[in-house]
């Protein structure tokens, strides 16, 4: 017993010495170096490129195979009874939008692609052997084609399609409006009277497509802040871009390569400022994936479409190391519904698309309250963290309450006086022990009441539990394959567990009450993820979130259906997901929310070029954010927060002063105003117009630029014109 105590005391002494050594090392921390000038890659897909304003000449459109079926003041709708392809003719300009390919005989196409192009829908299904198959409305022999019938009532045409060979039946409708049309499918009318089961359905796969670079224009993809895919002759990627709206459901699959889209839409432009459309998925977006095929993949067309998942699948491991794909027994309980909005003239661009979606959100009462006030800055504070020691945890108080008060005094004395603070890692165990039920303030950090005059928001994510323990907590979500939802972090030294919905649903109101006593809540997790469980749909999860978050509150990257209960938007994306498919980055998200919701950026202290990203904030109308610690950040090197390598306030303070000063000068005339126009004047030079006619010019290039009206914007700078 004595020997055991001596060993314990010796080990404890070693831990104390190690901690002391770390504390001494903390006294010296090298200043951070951020790029200030040099190559800004303004010709890369991380910036918006110069527009090609070449007029699009559509030419003569052969309508011999089409019959007019619907008509209103602005558009005529035509139908090809053989394949049900549709075309919409603008009565004012004569321009034609086609779900097929106009003058298809001009292209060298295989028979299978030709039949697919001439069909209005494409269906994926599985056969009796569980093998994936595909079919369209035109088969190799006309005698095999599905039996089709349609009726017209008012502005709506209703289709009934019987796939007799595949043995399933479905119905869908198209309704013509003054500015576009809707496609609606009633899944309750689907009849699978054979062994085959429908898994996916795609409407109008070729609408908005382009053969290589025949059309001057682009496709819009709602990735991150917003992305364009310009119509080019070839693509650097010979594969398909596939992304789910609102990310993959973790209940079905936990993937480190998940690609998500933020808004339920996509679009296409035929001639910038000439013609375009925006497609808004009104129902079913939570079960929809966006699919883009470049001209280097199979057919030589740029293709983009929304694929509705009517049944999902998962991989189940079986004995012998094998696996089997299991599909859902029943079709999901939703009705695919897409609304296509035609855009003309100065609305036929990504700014016009953003404005159409904004109008839609206002009409749906999702965007309701206009923002006002002065420019501000977000300072996120890491309070406490730990690393695993030999016997005990090595705790690091990275920012105490007293230290934060001193930091605030320093900021205010240097002119930074409109600050939104938030704090993470204030709980027992620190940031790496956060959980849905671990949110009590740790006395080692101080008292929450110490910060009452700062109105600090306290970070809370009820969907995850972090720890260094490999013992699965009882509240962990069980995946569909009956394994716990967990992820190993840093070579298995730490673990992330996804929390079962029922567990955090019960705890959430208690957490809100406690954290609001502290000062306020900064919500993460349920703001941007939809993870279900057995017997629960994604629609039901969204409804639950709406029930839990019943009043406006600050949120981190909230999905659009949470915006009606979002007061402040944090970590607004400054880039798309950097896919090689994309050609441009555009501030689609920021245009939508401008004038309605204050937006704060991702943390500038993790930017490889803080000066360029500061210009990007001024371009996008976004306020800056920093994540700071009072203690040097190298103390985090062996913790789960080791990626937070540049947080030490002693090295950041001058950058924060300068950033606040610069954005205050830029936004003092535009705070609370809407972005109504954005134009690239030259490579790296952008003109942004606000609803009060204030113009901000941003010059990302290394050369001064003078506009046609003799406004000079210095290199790597901006200018406000009133």
C-alpha positions, 0 to 999 in steps of 0.5 A: 500500500505504501509503495502504491502511494509513493508511485502515485505521489511521484507520478503526481509530482511529474504531472505538476512539473510538466504543467509548470514547464508548460506554463513557463513555455506559455510566457513566450509565444511568437507573433502570428504572421498573416499574408498581407500582399502577394498573389491573391488568386483572383482568377481562381474559383474562390472569386467571382470572374468577369461576366461574358455578356455575349448575347445568346442567339437561340435561333429558330426552334422547331416545334413540329412535335409539340402541341400547345396545352397551357397558356396565360398572359406571359407564357405558352406551354407546349407538350410532346406527347411522345416522351412528355417533354415540355417547352415554355415560350415567352410571349414577349421575347419568343425565347423558349425554355425546353426540358429536352434539347432543342434541335436534337438532331444537330448532336451526335447522341447514342440512342439511350441518351436521345431517349432519356433527353426526350423523356420528362422523367427518369426513374431509378428502381430496384428489381427483385434481386435488389439490383439498381435499374433505370428507366425513362418514358421512352424505351428501345421499342415503342411497344414497350413505352409506358402508357400515358394519359393526361387531362387539362384543367384550368392552368394545370395539366395532370399526367398518369403514367403506367410503366407496364413493363416495370410494373409501377404507376405514378401521377404528376402535374404541371401548373403554369404561372405568370412567371414560371411553373410548378411540378408536383407528384403525389406519392400516395398515387404511386402503385408498385403492382409488381416486384420492382420498387422505385428509389428515385425520380428526376424531373426535366434532367436537361432543362437549363443544360448546355452543350459544352460552351455553346451557350454563354451562361452558367449554373448556380449551386447553393454551396457555402456562400454560393457557387457558379459553374460556367458553361465551358467546353470541358471540365477539369473533373470527369465525374459527377458532383452529387450533394445532399441538401442539408447534409447526410442524415447521420442516422444513416451514415457518418461520413467525413466527406459529406457534401451539403447544400444550404438552400433548397434550390438551383438555377441556370442562366442563358445569357447573363442579363437575358434569360434564366430560371431559379428552381425552388424545391417547395417540398421534399428538399430534405430528401433531395440530392443535387446532381451535376454532370460536366460535359466530360462525363458521358453526354457532352452536356452540362446537366443539373437536376434535383433527384428526389429520394423516394427510398433510401438505403444503408449498408448492413454488415453480415457474417463472413465480412460481407455486406448487403444493401438494404432499401426502405420498405415503403416510399417516403411520406412526402410529395416532390414539388419544385417551383421554376421561376423564369428570370429576364433581363437584369434579373437573369443572374445570380443576384436576381436569383437571390432576390427571387428567393428572398421574396419567396422567404418574405412571402412565406414569413421566414424573413420578417424583421429588418435589421438596423443598428451600427456595424459590430464585431463578434469575439468568440472566447475559448474559456477552458480546455484539457489534455489527457495526462498520465493520471489526470487531465491537464486543465488549461484555463485559456480565458477566465472571466477576469481575463475577458473583462481585461480584454474588453477594457483593452478593446474599448480603449482602442475604439472597438466598442460594439462587440458581440461576445460568445463563450465556449468551453465554460463548462466543467471539463472544458470545450472537449467535454461539452455535451447536451447536459454539461453546461453548468458554469465551471468555477475554475473559469470564474462566475457567469455573473462576472460577465453580466455587463458584457451580455455574453452568449454561451455556446450550446450544441445539444446534438453532440457529446465530446469526451476522451472516454471510449465507453459509449454513453447511454444517450448515444444515437443508435445508427440504422445498422444498430451501431453507436453513432460515434467518431474517433478524433485525433487517432482515437484519443478523443471521441465524438458521440451523436446524441439521441434526439429524445435525450436532448429534447428532454434536456433542451428547455432546462439548458435554455433556462440556465444559459439565459440566466447566464446571459444568452445562448448561441445555438449550434447543431440543431441549427444546421443538422437534421439527424433522425432516429428509428421511426422518425422522419427528417420532416418530423425533426424539423418540426421538433426544432421549430417547437424547441426554438420558438423565439428568435435567438443567435444561431450558427449557420442556421439552415433556411427553415430556422431563419424565422427564429434566428436573430443573429447569424454566425459563421456565415460562409465566405467560400463555397466548398472549394470543389473543382467543379465550380468556376466562381464564388458569389455572395448568394447567401449574403445577398438574401440576408442583407437588410434582414439579419446581421451576419458574422463571418467565420473566424478571421484569425484562421484565414491564410490571408486576413487582409483579402478576407477582410475585403471579402467581408466588405464585398459581402456585407458581413461583420468580422469574427475572431476566436480568442484566448487569453493564454497562448494557443500552443497550450492547445497543441495536445488537446482536441482543440489543437487546430485552434492554432492562432487564438492568443489575444496578445498576438491578435489585438492589433489585427482586431483594432484595425479590422474593426476600424476598417469595417466601421468606415465601410458599413457606417452607411450600409448597415441595415440596407439590402444589397440590390446589385453586384458587378465585377468591373475588372478582374478582382474589382467589384461594385456592390450597390445597396438599397439606399444607393450607396456603392462600395467598390472593392479592389482585390487586385495588386493594381489601382483601378479607375472606373468609367466615372473616374472613381479610383480604388487603390490596390487591395482596398475599397472605397465607399461612394454616396 
